[in-house]
């Protein structure tokens, strides 16, 4: 079964770029898919998109983006949305 994570970016979202390489974050989380969200509607869209791509287990977790480290810091415990 495929596993996906929605990163709800609450800090550093102004520094996000349109095209970001999320491979390192995806590997660190052990996920098949990762998407970014900065609003509630982005979370809903990311969830829907993952479901249509065959992702069975979807988590949402709060994250902060550090432009200096070019990395995401996971904050809190992931919330399982489905699966």
Secondary structure, 3 states (H helix, E strand, C coil): CEEEEEEEEEECHHHCCCCCCCHHHHHHHCCCEEEEECCHHHHHHHHHHHHHCCEEEEEEEEEEEECCCCEEEEEEEEEEEEC
